[in-house]
């Protein structure tokens, strides 16, 4: 009897060992529940993720503790029989969040930087490139603000054959409409953000050809705060600035900008550098100088006016309108709302309505998906008596802490994604779900339906 039991167990173990990965995936893959596979397999789902923030160096990357889960998630995508498209909606790479004293390209090229990022995140790119070479799932990359400077050729170097959604003539922007769904618009969302959009030749009056907005310098300073955490009592305080002319709109906007910097540097990210020290090494985006924190911060000049050494010409409504036009924004927004909205990110979410669902918009867009804010959410709107849905894909970055060896449960934080599932018999009927990848499981945060079958007038 013992011999028979032993032989049975041996046979069973050999059977499991000989089963292919795909056989196991068809049973266990959460993208392919048995209820969907019962009748017939239809590859029709669109999966959207964003803000992976895959770092060039894991010593300061924003995504380290979530890499194993991201690898697991992408393997599920690759093994799925029902996914048609995988869309990466910006901030996949990161040349912004780098400690300020670090020479970003290390006196090498952008291509070398990209290849180093691929090597640092080898397991992730192995799966992604496997998905691309399988040619069963279309993979699309959309640029975000943290990776807006990378050329199409260098993105292709990391992911050969990936589809890149880029606006014509605007390398750092892109809006993607999935195949056969012009009613769906997916973009990163940074084009509406005062701190993060394309900012052409406005940074340093002595430097031409730059595109990075003030958020670039913010990110460089922020990286210092979390790589070299300090106690709140040791932080360098932001110098006081006074608004002396409340009737001048430009002065008011500069003061709003100052207040945002002060709020963040005094209460969110702490640094103990001397603000006059030249600590922000650039050598990217046609920047070549090394800047100080005070080069970016507003100050009162001898006449009491608020000025800046950098980005000083950005603060009129006309200048903001010109920036929005350069970013192909259709509906102009108030400059002060945009500055405040860089921190209070509901402003960016609201652009889904302002730019796509408002009566001003003539497009037939019914579903809008952004990333950028790192806050997952889903909102229903009405457009000409038709339902519309906005979703934000959140982020896969770690939860940062100033405390070393902290006990944050990273497995319950962030790791969000959106899945669009057309009805099998009517592809214009969409179900849109927002998920958290909670402890490796697909946890639904919200779900909404949209009927695209009736065209708007």
C-alpha positions, 0 to 999 in steps of 0.5 A, spaced: 500 500 500 505 504 501 509 503 495 502 504 491 501 511 494 509 513 493 508 511 486 501 515 485 505 521 489 511 521 484 506 520 478 502 526 480 509 531 481 511 529 474 505 531 471 505 538 475 512 539 473 511 537 466 505 542 465 507 548 461 506 555 464 501 557 459 497 551 462 497 553 469 496 561 467 490 559 464 487 556 470 490 561 475 491 568 471 486 573 474 486 577 468 482 570 465 477 568 470 474 561 468 467 565 467 470 569 461 473 562 458 467 558 458 464 559 452 470 562 447 476 566 448 476 573 446 482 578 446 479 584 447 482 587 454 486 594 454 490 594 460 493 601 462 498 602 467 503 609 469 508 612 473 512 606 474 518 610 475 523 605 473 530 608 476 537 608 473 540 606 480 536 602 485 540 606 490 535 612 489 530 609 485 522 611 486 521 604 485 525 598 488 520 594 493 514 594 488 519 591 482 517 584 484 510 585 484 510 589 478 514 583 475 509 578 477 503 583 474 507 583 467 507 576 467 500 575 468 499 580 462 503 576 458 500 569 459 493 572 459 489 570 453 484 576 453 488 582 453 489 585 447 493 592 449 498 594 454 498 601 455 504 605 459 501 612 460 508 616 462 513 616 467 516 609 465 523 611 466 525 617 470 531 622 469 528 627 473 528 624 480 535 624 481 539 626 487 542 633 485 549 632 486 549 626 481 551 627 474 545 624 470 548 621 464 555 620 468 558 624 462 556 619 457 550 619 453 542 618 453 543 611 450 547 609 456 543 612 461 537 608 458 541 602 457 543 602 465 536 603 467 534 597 463 540 593 466 538 596 473 530 593 472 532 587 468 527 582 470 521 588 468 524 589 461 525 581 460 518 580 461 516 587 457 520 585 451 517 578 451 510 581 451 512 585 445 516 579 441 510 575 442 506 579 438 500 577 441 499 584 445 500 591 443 504 595 447 504 602 447 508 607 451 506 614 452 511 619 455 510 623 461 514 629 464 519 624 468 521 621 461 519 627 456 526 628 454 528 621 451 528 620 444 524 615 440 530 612 438 532 611 445 525 608 448 526 603 442 533 601 444 530 599 451 523 596 448 525 594 441 518 594 437 514 598 442 509 602 439 510 610 441 504 615 442 507 622 441 504 628 438 506 631 432 512 635 433 512 635 441 517 629 443 515 630 450 507 629 449 502 624 447 495 622 447 493 615 445 487 612 442 487 604 442 485 600 436 478 601 434 476 606 439 477 613 437 472 615 443 478 613 448 483 618 450 489 616 454 495 621 456 499 622 462 496 629 464 502 633 465 501 638 459 496 641 464 501 642 469 505 648 470 510 645 474 511 639 469 509 641 461 513 642 456 517 649 457 520 651 451 526 656 452 524 659 459 528 656 464 535 660 464 535 666 459 542 664 457 541 657 455 537 655 449 533 649 447 531 647 454 524 644 455 524 642 462 519 645 467 520 648 474 518 641 476 525 638 474 528 642 479 523 640 484 524 633 483 532 633 483 531 637 490 526 632 493 531 626 491 536 629 496 531 629 501 529 622 501 536 619 499 539 623 505 533 624 510 534 629 516 530 631 522 525 637 521 529 641 526 535 641 521 532 643 515 534 649 511 528 654 511 525 658 505 527 665 505 521 670 506 518 673 500 513 679 501 508 681 496 508 688 495 503 689 489 497 686 490 494 689 484 499 686 479 497 680 477 504 677 475 506 679 482 500 675 485 502 669 481 509 669 483 507 670 490 502 664 489 508 660 486 513 662 492 508 660 497 507 653 494 515 652 494 515 654 501 510 649 503 513 644 500 520 645 502 518 647 509 513 641 511 514 636 506 521 635 503 527 637 508 534 639 505 539 642 510 543 645 504 545 652 503 541 655 498 546 659 495 551 653 494 551 650 487 548 643 488 544 641 482 548 638 477 544 638 470 548 636 463 541 634 460 536 637 456 541 642 454 542 645 461 550 645 462 550 649 468 550 647 476 545 651 479 543 653 487 536 652 490 536 660 490 536 660 483 529 657 482 526 660 488 523 667 488 526 673 492 524 680 493 529 685 489 531 692 491 525 695 489 521 690 493 518 686 487 518 678 486 523 676 481 527 669 479 533 668 476 530 662 472 523 661 469 522 669 471 518 670 464 512 665 466 508 668 470 503 672 466 496 669 463 499 671 456 505 667 458 501 661 460 496 661 454 502 661 450 505 655 454 498 651 453 498 652 446 505 649 445 503 643 449 497 643 444 492 644 450 485 646 447 481 650 453 485 655 456 486 655 464 487 661 469 495 661 471 494 661 478 489 655 478 494 651 474 500 653 479 496 651 485 494 645 481 501 642 481 500 641 488 492 640 489 492 635 484 484 635 483 486 640 478 489 635 473 484 630 474 479 636 472 482 637 466 479 630 463 472 634 464 475 641 462 479 639 456 474 633 453 467 632 456 465 640 457 461 643 452 467 646 449 470 640 446 467 637 439 471 631 440 467 624 441 471 622 447 467 618 452 473 615 456 479 619 459 485 616 462 491 620 466 496 618 470 501 623 473 498 625 480 499 618 483 492 618 486 488 613 483 480 615 482 474 614 477 469 619 476 463 619 472 461 625 467 455 627 463 457 629 456 451 631 452 446 626 455 451 621 454 455 617 460 463 619 460 468 616 465 475 619 467 480 614 471 487 615 473 491 610 474 495 612 480 502 609 481 507 603 482 512 607 486 514 605 493 511 609 499 517 614 501 519 615 508 525 620 511 526 614 516 531 609 514 529 601 516 521 604 516 516 598 517 511 601 511 507 595 508 509 596 501 505 591 499 499 594 500 501 601 497 500 604 490 500 598 484 494 601 481 492 599 474 485 600 469 482 595 465 477 596 459 473 590 457 468 591 451 462 586 451 463 580 447 457 581 443 457 589 443 464 592 443 461 599 444 459 597 451 465 598 455 466 596 463 472 600 466 475 597 472 480 601 477 484 596 481 490 595 486 495 590 486 493 588 493 498 583 496 499 580 489 491 580 488 487 584 483 482 588 488 477 592 485 477 599 487 471 602 482 467 599 476 463 603 471 460 602 464 460 606 458 455 605 452 459 608 446 454 605 441 450 612 440 454 617 437 453 624 440 450 630 436 
